[in-house]
């Protein structure tokens, strides 16, 4: 069963190595060797990580002579950010209600003490 794009993006982002690769690509295009440089991983392992990122639509690979530079594709990251934003609003509203409730309790306690 093929997963939906959002699930694929979250699965790809679940790995810290892949997140670090995306962070590197925020600086601009990079070759596989440039992406691999900071990691103590084999090139086949790096390639597997890149294939996951590419499969999730988070990166694309171009062709420049014998090089295949990787570049960040922001669309799926925007989808992730939009999804997370809905829950941020939920938590903000929940915490605002909790804050109001606590202020109400404190006010009642002050009134009872007076």
The first five atom37 places (N, CA, C, CB, O) and aatype in JSON, in Angstrom:
{
  "aatype": [20, 20, 20, 20, 20, 20, 20, 20, 20, 20, 20, 20, 20, 20, 20, 20, 20, 20, 20, 20, 20, 20, 20, 20, 20, 20, 20, 20, 20, 20, 20, 20, 20, 20, 20, 20, 20, 20, 20, 20, 20, 20, 20, 20, 20, 20, 20, 20, 20, 20, 20, 20, 20, 20, 20, 20, 20, 20, 20, 20, 20, 20, 20, 20, 20, 20, 20, 20, 20, 20, 20, 20, 20, 20, 20, 20, 20, 20, 20, 20, 20, 20, 20, 20, 20, 20, 20, 20, 20, 20, 20, 20, 20, 20, 20, 20, 20, 20, 20, 20, 20, 20, 20, 20, 20, 20, 20, 20, 20, 20, 20, 20, 20, 20],
  "atom_mask": [
    [1, 1, 1, 1, 1],
    [1, 1, 1, 1, 1],
    [1, 1, 1, 1, 1],
    [1, 1, 1, 1, 1],
    [1, 1, 1, 1, 1],
    [1, 1, 1, 1, 1],
    [1, 1, 1, 1, 1],
    [1, 1, 1, 1, 1],
    [1, 1, 1, 1, 1],
    [1, 1, 1, 1, 1],
    [1, 1, 1, 1, 1],
    [1, 1, 1, 1, 1],
    [1, 1, 1, 1, 1],
    [1, 1, 1, 1, 1],
    [1, 1, 1, 1, 1],
    [1, 1, 1, 1, 1],
    [1, 1, 1, 1, 1],
    [1, 1, 1, 1, 1],
    [1, 1, 1, 1, 1],
    [1, 1, 1, 1, 1],
    [1, 1, 1, 1, 1],
    [1, 1, 1, 1, 1],
    [1, 1, 1, 1, 1],
    [1, 1, 1, 1, 1],
    [1, 1, 1, 1, 1],
    [1, 1, 1, 1, 1],
    [1, 1, 1, 1, 1],
    [1, 1, 1, 1, 1],
    [1, 1, 1, 1, 1],
    [1, 1, 1, 1, 1],
    [1, 1, 1, 1, 1],
    [1, 1, 1, 1, 1],
    [1, 1, 1, 1, 1],
    [1, 1, 1, 1, 1],
    [1, 1, 1, 1, 1],
    [1, 1, 1, 1, 1],
    [1, 1, 1, 1, 1],
    [1, 1, 1, 1, 1],
    [1, 1, 1, 1, 1],
    [1, 1, 1, 1, 1],
    [1, 1, 1, 1, 1],
    [1, 1, 1, 1, 1],
    [1, 1, 1, 1, 1],
    [1, 1, 1, 1, 1],
    [1, 1, 1, 1, 1],
    [1, 1, 1, 1, 1],
    [1, 1, 1, 1, 1],
    [1, 1, 1, 1, 1],
    [1, 1, 1, 1, 1],
    [1, 1, 1, 1, 1],
    [1, 1, 1, 1, 1],
    [1, 1, 1, 1, 1],
    [1, 1, 1, 1, 1],
    [1, 1, 1, 1, 1],
    [1, 1, 1, 1, 1],
    [1, 1, 1, 1, 1],
    [1, 1, 1, 1, 1],
    [1, 1, 1, 1, 1],
    [1, 1, 1, 1, 1],
    [1, 1, 1, 1, 1],
    [1, 1, 1, 1, 1],
    [1, 1, 1, 1, 1],
    [1, 1, 1, 1, 1],
    [1, 1, 1, 1, 1],
    [1, 1, 1, 1, 1],
    [1, 1, 1, 1, 1],
    [1, 1, 1, 1, 1],
    [1, 1, 1, 1, 1],
    [1, 1, 1, 1, 1],
    [1, 1, 1, 1, 1],
    [1, 1, 1, 1, 1],
    [1, 1, 1, 1, 1],
    [1, 1, 1, 1, 1],
    [1, 1, 1, 1, 1],
    [1, 1, 1, 1, 1],
    [1, 1, 1, 1, 1],
    [1, 1, 1, 1, 1],
    [1, 1, 1, 1, 1],
    [1, 1, 1, 1, 1],
    [1, 1, 1, 1, 1],
    [1, 1, 1, 1, 1],
    [1, 1, 1, 1, 1],
    [1, 1, 1, 1, 1],
    [1, 1, 1, 1, 1],
    [1, 1, 1, 1, 1],
    [1, 1, 1, 1, 1],
    [1, 1, 1, 1, 1],
    [1, 1, 1, 1, 1],
    [1, 1, 1, 1, 1],
    [1, 1, 1, 1, 1],
    [1, 1, 1, 1, 1],
    [1, 1, 1, 1, 1],
    [1, 1, 1, 1, 1],
    [1, 1, 1, 1, 1],
    [1, 1, 1, 1, 1],
    [1, 1, 1, 1, 1],
    [1, 1, 1, 1, 1],
    [1, 1, 1, 1, 1],
    [1, 1, 1, 1, 1],
    [1, 1, 1, 1, 1],
    [1, 1, 1, 1, 1],
    [1, 1, 1, 1, 1],
    [1, 1, 1, 1, 1],
    [1, 1, 1, 1, 1],
    [1, 1, 1, 1, 1],
    [1, 1, 1, 1, 1],
    [1, 1, 1, 1, 1],
    [1, 1, 1, 1, 1],
    [1, 1, 1, 1, 1],
    [1, 1, 1, 1, 1],
    [1, 1, 1, 1, 1],
    [1, 1, 1, 1, 1],
    [1, 1, 1, 1, 1],
    [1, 1, 1, 1, 1]
  ],
  "atom_positions": [
    [[0.85, -1.19, 0.0], [0.0, 0.0, 0.0], [0.89, 1.25, 0.0], [-0.97, 0.0, 1.23], [1.79, 1.37, 0.83]],
    [[0.66, 2.15, -0.91], [1.42, 3.38, -0.99], [0.84, 4.38, -0.01], [1.42, 3.94, -2.44], [-0.37, 4.58, 0.06]],
    [[1.74, 5.02, 0.77], [1.26, 5.97, 1.77], [0.96, 7.31, 1.13], [2.28, 6.13, 2.9], [1.4, 7.6, 0.01]],
    [[0.22, 8.12, 1.85], [-0.09, 9.46, 1.37], [1.16, 10.34, 1.49], [-1.29, 10.07, 2.16], [2.06, 10.01, 2.25]],
    [[1.21, 11.44, 0.77], [2.4, 12.3, 0.78], [2.78, 12.82, 2.17], [2.19, 13.46, -0.14], [3.96, 12.91, 2.49]],
    [[1.8, 13.18, 2.97], [2.1, 13.69, 4.3], [2.74, 12.61, 5.17], [0.81, 14.23, 4.97], [3.69, 12.88, 5.9]],
    [[2.22, 11.39, 5.1], [2.8, 10.28, 5.86], [4.21, 9.99, 5.39], [1.93, 9.03, 5.74], [5.1, 9.71, 6.2]],
    [[4.43, 10.05, 4.09], [5.77, 9.82, 3.55], [6.75, 10.89, 4.03], [5.74, 9.79, 2.01], [7.9, 10.59, 4.35]],
    [[6.29, 12.13, 4.07], [7.14, 13.22, 4.55], [7.48, 13.03, 6.03], [6.46, 14.6, 4.33], [8.64, 13.17, 6.42]],
    [[6.48, 12.7, 6.85], [6.75, 12.48, 8.27], [7.68, 11.29, 8.48], [5.43, 12.26, 9.03], [8.57, 11.35, 9.33]],
    [[7.49, 10.23, 7.72], [8.38, 9.05, 7.85], [9.81, 9.43, 7.49], [7.89, 7.9, 6.94], [10.75, 9.01, 8.16]],
    [[9.97, 10.21, 6.44], [11.31, 10.64, 6.04], [11.93, 11.55, 7.09], [11.27, 11.35, 4.69], [13.13, 11.45, 7.36]],
    [[11.13, 12.42, 7.67], [11.63, 13.36, 8.67], [11.89, 12.71, 10.03], [10.64, 14.49, 8.84], [12.5, 13.33, 10.9]],
    [[11.43, 11.49, 10.21], [11.6, 10.81, 11.49], [13.06, 10.48, 11.78], [10.78, 9.54, 11.52], [13.42, 10.25, 12.94]],
    [[13.89, 10.44, 10.77], [15.3, 10.06, 10.95], [16.18, 11.3, 11.09], [15.78, 9.21, 9.78], [16.12, 12.2, 10.25]],
    [[17.01, 11.37, 12.14], [17.85, 12.56, 12.35], [18.88, 12.77, 11.24], [18.55, 12.45, 13.67], [19.25, 13.91, 10.95]],
    [[19.36, 11.7, 10.64], [20.32, 11.86, 9.54], [19.66, 12.55, 8.36], [20.89, 10.49, 9.1], [20.24, 13.45, 7.75]],
    [[18.44, 12.14, 8.04], [17.74, 12.76, 6.92], [17.4, 14.22, 7.23], [16.46, 11.98, 6.58], [17.46, 15.07, 6.35]],
    [[17.04, 14.51, 8.48], [16.78, 15.91, 8.84], [18.05, 16.74, 8.69], [16.24, 16.02, 10.28], [17.99, 17.88, 8.22]],
    [[19.18, 16.18, 9.07], [20.45, 16.9, 8.92], [20.77, 17.13, 7.44], [21.61, 16.12, 9.6], [21.3, 18.17, 7.07]],
    [[20.45, 16.16, 6.61], [20.66, 16.32, 5.17], [19.8, 17.46, 4.63], [20.33, 15.0, 4.42], [20.26, 18.26, 3.82]],
    [[18.56, 17.52, 5.07], [17.68, 18.61, 4.63], [18.21, 19.96, 5.11], [16.25, 18.4, 5.15], [18.15, 20.96, 4.38]],
    [[18.73, 19.99, 6.32], [19.32, 21.23, 6.84], [20.46, 21.68, 5.93], [19.82, 21.05, 8.3], [20.58, 22.86, 5.62]],
    [[21.29, 20.74, 5.52], [22.39, 21.08, 4.61], [21.84, 21.62, 3.29], [23.28, 19.83, 4.35], [22.38, 22.58, 2.74]],
    [[20.79, 21.01, 2.78], [20.23, 21.44, 1.5], [19.52, 22.79, 1.59], [19.27, 20.39, 0.97], [19.24, 23.4, 0.56]],
    [[19.21, 23.25, 2.79], [18.66, 24.6, 2.95], [19.67, 25.65, 2.5], [18.24, 24.85, 4.42], [19.29, 26.76, 2.13]],
    [[20.95, 25.3, 2.54], [22.01, 26.22, 2.12], [22.14, 26.28, 0.59], [23.34, 25.79, 2.74], [22.75, 27.21, 0.06]],
    [[21.58, 25.32, -0.11], [21.65, 25.28, -1.56], [21.94, 23.88, -2.06], [22.72, 26.24, -2.07], [22.14, 22.95, -1.27]],
    [[21.96, 23.73, -3.37], [22.22, 22.43, -3.98], [23.53, 21.84, -3.48], [22.25, 22.55, -5.5], [24.45, 22.56, -3.11]],
    [[23.58, 20.5, -3.48], [24.8, 19.82, -3.05], [24.88, 18.47, -3.75], [24.84, 19.64, -1.51], [23.87, 17.86, -4.08]],
    [[26.11, 18.02, -3.98], [26.32, 16.69, -4.54], [26.18, 15.67, -3.41], [27.72, 16.58, -5.23], [26.18, 16.02, -2.23]],
    [[26.08, 14.41, -3.79], [25.98, 13.34, -2.8], [27.22, 13.36, -1.9], [25.83, 11.95, -3.49], [27.1, 13.19, -0.69]],
    [[28.4, 13.55, -2.49], [29.62, 13.59, -1.68], [29.62, 14.76, -0.7], [30.85, 13.68, -2.59], [30.08, 14.62, 0.43]],
    [[29.11, 15.9, -1.12], [29.02, 17.05, -0.21], [28.04, 16.77, 0.93], [28.58, 18.32, -0.98], [28.29, 17.14, 2.08]],
    [[26.94, 16.13, 0.61], [25.95, 15.79, 1.64], [26.52, 14.74, 2.59], [24.65, 15.27, 1.0], [26.27, 14.79, 3.79]],
    [[27.28, 13.81, 2.05], [27.83, 12.71, 2.85], [28.97, 13.14, 3.76], [28.31, 11.61, 1.94], [29.22, 12.48, 4.77]],
    [[29.65, 14.23, 3.44], [30.88, 14.62, 4.14], [30.77, 14.61, 5.67], [31.28, 15.98, 3.7], [31.66, 14.06, 6.32]],
    [[29.75, 15.19, 6.28], [29.74, 15.24, 7.75], [29.33, 13.93, 8.44], [28.81, 16.33, 8.2], [29.38, 13.83, 9.67]],
    [[28.93, 12.93, 7.67], [28.4, 11.7, 8.25], [29.43, 10.57, 8.2], [27.12, 11.29, 7.54], [30.21, 10.47, 7.25]],
    [[29.4, 9.75, 9.21], [30.25, 8.56, 9.24], [29.44, 7.38, 8.71], [30.79, 8.28, 10.7], [29.2, 6.39, 9.41]],
    [[29.03, 7.52, 7.45], [28.2, 6.5, 6.79], [28.8, 6.19, 5.43], [26.73, 6.97, 6.65], [29.49, 7.02, 4.84]],
    [[28.53, 5.0, 4.94], [28.98, 4.62, 3.6], [28.15, 5.37, 2.56], [28.88, 3.09, 3.39], [27.04, 5.82, 2.84]],
    [[28.69, 5.5, 1.36], [27.93, 6.14, 0.28], [26.64, 5.39, -0.03], [28.78, 6.25, -0.98], [25.63, 6.04, -0.31]],
    [[26.63, 4.03, -0.01], [25.35, 3.35, -0.21], [24.31, 3.71, 0.86], [25.56, 1.84, -0.22], [23.12, 3.82, 0.55]],
    [[24.74, 3.88, 2.12], [23.8, 4.27, 3.18], [23.29, 5.69, 2.94], [24.47, 4.18, 4.57], [22.1, 5.97, 3.12]],
    [[24.18, 6.58, 2.53], [23.77, 7.95, 2.2], [22.77, 7.92, 1.06], [25.01, 8.83, 1.81], [21.76, 8.63, 1.1]],
    [[23.04, 7.12, 0.05], [22.12, 7.02, -1.1], [20.75, 6.51, -0.69], [22.71, 6.09, -2.16], [19.74, 6.97, -1.21]],
    [[20.71, 5.57, 0.25], [19.41, 5.07, 0.73], [18.63, 6.19, 1.41], [19.62, 3.89, 1.71], [17.43, 6.33, 1.2]],
    [[19.32, 6.97, 2.23], [18.65, 8.1, 2.89], [18.12, 9.09, 1.84], [19.61, 8.81, 3.86], [17.0, 9.58, 1.96]],
    [[18.94, 9.37, 0.84], [18.52, 10.31, -0.21], [17.33, 9.77, -0.99], [19.68, 10.61, -1.16], [16.46, 10.54, -1.39]],
    [[17.3, 8.47, -1.22], [16.16, 7.87, -1.93], [14.88, 8.02, -1.13], [16.43, 6.38, -2.23], [13.81, 8.25, -1.7]],
    [[14.97, 7.88, 0.19], [13.78, 8.08, 1.04], [13.31, 9.52, 0.93], [14.09, 7.72, 2.53], [12.12, 9.78, 0.77]],
    [[14.25, 10.47, 1.03], [13.89, 11.89, 0.91], [13.29, 12.19, -0.46], [15.13, 12.78, 1.16], [12.32, 12.94, -0.57]],
    [[13.88, 11.62, -1.49], [13.37, 11.83, -2.85], [11.99, 11.19, -3.02], [14.35, 11.25, -3.89], [11.1, 11.78, -3.64]],
    [[11.82, 10.0, -2.48], [10.52, 9.32, -2.55], [9.41, 10.1, -1.85], [10.62, 7.94, -1.95], [8.25, 10.03, -2.25]],
    [[9.79, 10.83, -0.8], [8.81, 11.65, -0.07], [8.61, 13.0, -0.74], [9.26, 11.85, 1.37], [7.78, 13.8, -0.28]],
    [[9.35, 13.27, -1.81], [9.22, 14.54, -2.52], [9.94, 15.7, -1.83], [7.78, 14.88, -2.67], [9.75, 16.86, -2.21]],
    [[10.76, 15.4, -0.82], [11.44, 16.45, -0.07], [12.68, 16.97, -0.79], [11.83, 15.93, 1.29], [13.13, 18.09, -0.53]],
    [[13.24, 16.16, -1.68], [14.39, 16.6, -2.49], [14.17, 16.16, -3.92], [15.73, 16.04, -1.93], [13.36, 15.28, -4.21]],
    [[14.92, 16.77, -4.81], [14.96, 16.31, -6.2], [16.42, 16.27, -6.6], [14.12, 17.24, -7.17], [17.27, 16.91, -5.97]],
    [[16.71, 15.52, -7.65], [18.08, 15.42, -8.14], [18.1, 15.86, -9.59], [18.63, 13.97, -7.98], [17.32, 15.39, -10.41]],
    [[19.01, 16.76, -9.88], [19.17, 17.25, -11.24], [20.27, 16.51, -11.95], [19.45, 18.74, -11.24], [20.83, 15.53, -11.44]],
    [[20.58, 16.99, -13.13], [21.7, 16.43, -13.89], [22.55, 17.58, -14.38], [21.2, 15.54, -15.08], [22.07, 18.49, -15.07]],
    [[23.82, 17.54, -14.02], [24.78, 18.51, -14.51], [26.04, 17.73, -14.86], [25.08, 19.65, -13.43], [26.87, 17.43, -14.0]],
    [[26.17, 17.4, -16.13], [27.26, 16.54, -16.61], [27.17, 15.21, -15.86], [28.68, 17.22, -16.41], [26.12, 14.56, -15.87]],
    [[28.25, 14.8, -15.21], [28.21, 13.53, -14.48], [27.68, 13.7, -13.06], [29.6, 12.91, -14.45], [27.52, 12.71, -12.33]],
    [[27.41, 14.94, -12.66], [26.92, 15.19, -11.3], [25.4, 15.14, -11.25], [27.42, 16.54, -10.79], [24.72, 15.46, -12.23]],
    [[24.9, 14.73, -10.12], [23.45, 14.75, -9.87], [23.2, 15.54, -8.61], [22.87, 13.31, -9.76], [22.95, 14.95, -7.55]],
    [[23.27, 16.87, -8.69], [23.08, 17.66, -7.48], [21.68, 17.49, -6.9], [23.34, 19.14, -7.77], [20.7, 17.36, -7.63]],
    [[21.62, 17.48, -5.58], [20.35, 17.37, -4.86], [19.91, 18.77, -4.47], [20.47, 16.44, -3.61], [20.73, 19.64, -4.15]],
    [[18.61, 18.98, -4.48], [18.07, 20.27, -4.04], [16.82, 20.02, -3.21], [17.76, 21.2, -5.26], [16.09, 19.06, -3.42]],
    [[16.61, 20.91, -2.29], [15.45, 20.85, -1.41], [14.2, 21.2, -2.2], [15.62, 21.81, -0.2], [14.2, 22.12, -3.02]],
    [[13.14, 20.46, -1.95], [11.82, 20.76, -2.54], [10.91, 21.18, -1.39], [11.23, 19.51, -3.32], [10.52, 20.35, -0.57]],
    [[10.56, 22.45, -1.32], [9.85, 22.96, -0.14], [8.37, 22.57, -0.03], [9.94, 24.43, -0.13], [7.8, 22.68, 1.05]],
    [[7.76, 22.14, -1.1], [6.32, 21.84, -1.06], [5.89, 20.89, 0.05], [5.9, 21.26, -2.37], [5.01, 21.24, 0.83]],
    [[6.5, 19.71, 0.14], [6.09, 18.79, 1.21], [6.37, 19.33, 2.61], [6.8, 17.46, 1.04], [5.63, 19.02, 3.55]],
    [[7.43, 20.12, 2.76], [7.7, 20.72, 4.07], [6.62, 21.72, 4.44], [9.08, 21.4, 4.08], [6.26, 21.85, 5.61]],
    [[6.1, 22.43, 3.46], [5.0, 23.36, 3.72], [3.75, 22.59, 4.16], [4.69, 24.22, 2.47], [3.03, 23.02, 5.05]],
    [[3.52, 21.45, 3.52], [2.37, 20.62, 3.92], [2.51, 20.15, 5.36], [2.24, 19.41, 2.98], [1.54, 20.14, 6.11]],
    [[3.72, 19.75, 5.75], [3.97, 19.33, 7.13], [3.74, 20.52, 8.08], [5.41, 18.78, 7.29], [3.08, 20.38, 9.11]],
    [[4.29, 21.67, 7.72], [4.13, 22.87, 8.56], [2.66, 23.25, 8.7], [4.93, 24.04, 7.98], [2.22, 23.62, 9.79]],
    [[1.9, 23.18, 7.61], [0.47, 23.5, 7.66], [-0.27, 22.54, 8.58], [-0.15, 23.45, 6.26], [-1.14, 22.95, 9.35]],
    [[0.07, 21.25, 8.51], [-0.58, 20.25, 9.35], [-0.26, 20.51, 10.82], [-0.14, 18.82, 8.95], [-1.15, 20.48, 11.67]],
    [[0.99, 20.77, 11.13], [1.42, 21.03, 12.5], [0.78, 22.32, 13.02], [2.95, 21.12, 12.59], [0.44, 22.42, 14.2]],
    [[0.63, 23.32, 12.14], [0.06, 24.6, 12.54], [-1.35, 24.45, 13.11], [0.03, 25.55, 11.34], [-1.71, 25.13, 14.07]],
    [[-2.14, 23.56, 12.54], [-3.49, 23.34, 13.06], [-3.44, 22.89, 14.52], [-4.23, 22.29, 12.22], [-4.27, 23.32, 15.33]],
    [[-2.49, 22.05, 14.85], [-2.38, 21.55, 16.21], [-1.75, 22.58, 17.14], [-1.56, 20.27, 16.24], [-2.05, 22.6, 18.33]],
    [[-0.9, 23.43, 16.61], [-0.35, 24.52, 17.42], [-1.49, 25.44, 17.85], [0.72, 25.32, 16.63], [-1.54, 25.85, 19.01]],
    [[-2.39, 25.76, 16.94], [-3.55, 26.59, 17.28], [-4.41, 25.9, 18.34], [-4.39, 26.89, 16.03], [-4.88, 26.55, 19.27]],
    [[-4.61, 24.59, 18.2], [-5.39, 23.83, 19.18], [-4.75, 23.97, 20.56], [-5.48, 22.34, 18.78], [-5.45, 24.25, 21.54]],
    [[-3.44, 23.78, 20.64], [-2.76, 23.85, 21.94], [-2.76, 25.28, 22.47], [-1.34, 23.33, 21.83], [-2.91, 25.48, 23.68]],
    [[-2.58, 26.26, 21.62], [-2.64, 27.65, 22.07], [-4.01, 27.96, 22.68], [-2.35, 28.61, 20.91], [-4.1, 28.56, 23.75]],
    [[-5.07, 27.54, 22.0], [-6.41, 27.79, 22.5], [-6.66, 27.02, 23.81], [-7.46, 27.39, 21.45], [-7.27, 27.56, 24.73]],
    [[-6.19, 25.79, 23.88], [-6.36, 25.0, 25.11], [-5.62, 25.63, 26.27], [-5.86, 23.56, 24.9], [-6.15, 25.71, 27.37]],
    [[-4.4, 26.08, 26.02], [-3.63, 26.72, 27.09], [-4.23, 28.06, 27.49], [-2.18, 26.9, 26.65], [-4.17, 28.44, 28.66]],
    [[-4.79, 28.79, 26.54], [-5.48, 30.04, 26.88], [-6.68, 29.77, 27.79], [-5.93, 30.77, 25.59], [-6.91, 30.5, 28.75]],
    [[-7.44, 28.72, 27.49], [-8.59, 28.36, 28.33], [-8.12, 27.95, 29.72], [-9.41, 27.22, 27.69], [-8.73, 28.32, 30.72]],
    [[-7.04, 27.18, 29.8], [-6.49, 26.78, 31.08], [-6.03, 28.0, 31.88], [-5.32, 25.81, 30.89], [-6.27, 28.09, 33.08]],
    [[-5.38, 28.94, 31.21], [-4.93, 30.17, 31.86], [-6.12, 30.94, 32.43], [-4.14, 31.06, 30.87], [-6.08, 31.41, 33.57]],
    [[-7.18, 31.06, 31.64], [-8.38, 31.77, 32.12], [-8.98, 31.06, 33.32], [-9.43, 31.87, 30.99], [-9.39, 31.71, 34.29]],
    [[-9.04, 29.74, 33.28], [-9.6, 28.96, 34.38], [-8.76, 29.15, 35.65], [-9.67, 27.46, 34.0], [-9.32, 29.34, 36.73]],
    [[-7.45, 29.1, 35.52], [-6.58, 29.28, 36.69], [-6.71, 30.68, 37.28], [-5.12, 29.01, 36.31], [-6.7, 30.84, 38.5]],
    [[-6.83, 31.69, 36.43], [-7.04, 33.06, 36.92], [-8.37, 33.16, 37.65], [-7.0, 34.06, 35.76], [-8.46, 33.84, 38.68]],
    [[-9.39, 32.5, 37.13], [-10.7, 32.51, 37.78], [-10.62, 31.86, 39.16], [-11.74, 31.78, 36.9], [-11.2, 32.38, 40.12]],
    [[-9.92, 30.74, 39.27], [-9.76, 30.07, 40.56], [-8.99, 30.95, 41.53], [-9.04, 28.71, 40.38], [-9.37, 31.06, 42.7]],
    [[-7.92, 31.56, 41.06], [-7.13, 32.45, 41.93], [-7.98, 33.63, 42.41], [-5.89, 32.97, 41.18], [-7.88, 34.03, 43.57]],
    [[-8.79, 34.17, 41.52], [-9.66, 35.28, 41.9], [-10.66, 34.84, 42.97], [-10.41, 35.82, 40.67], [-10.9, 35.57, 43.93]],
    [[-11.24, 33.64, 42.81], [-12.2, 33.12, 43.8], [-11.5, 32.88, 45.12], [-12.86, 31.81, 43.3], [-12.07, 33.18, 46.17]],
    [[-10.29, 32.36, 45.11], [-9.55, 32.13, 46.36], [-9.28, 33.44, 47.08], [-8.23, 31.39, 46.07], [-9.4, 33.53, 48.31]],
    [[-8.9, 34.47, 46.31], [-8.64, 35.78, 46.93], [-9.93, 36.34, 47.52], [-8.07, 36.78, 45.88], [-9.91, 36.94, 48.6]],
    [[-11.04, 36.14, 46.84], [-12.34, 36.64, 47.34], [-12.74, 35.88, 48.61], [-13.45, 36.47, 46.25], [-13.27, 36.48, 49.55]],
    [[-12.48, 34.58, 48.65], [-12.83, 33.77, 49.83], [-11.97, 34.14, 51.03], [-12.67, 32.28, 49.52], [-12.43, 34.07, 52.17]],
    [[-10.71, 34.54, 50.79], [-9.79, 34.9, 51.87], [-10.12, 36.28, 52.45], [-8.34, 34.89, 51.37], [-9.76, 36.57, 53.59]],
    [[-10.79, 37.11, 51.68], [-11.07, 38.49, 52.12], [-12.18, 38.6, 53.11], [-11.38, 39.35, 50.96], [-12.51, 39.7, 53.55]]
  ]
}
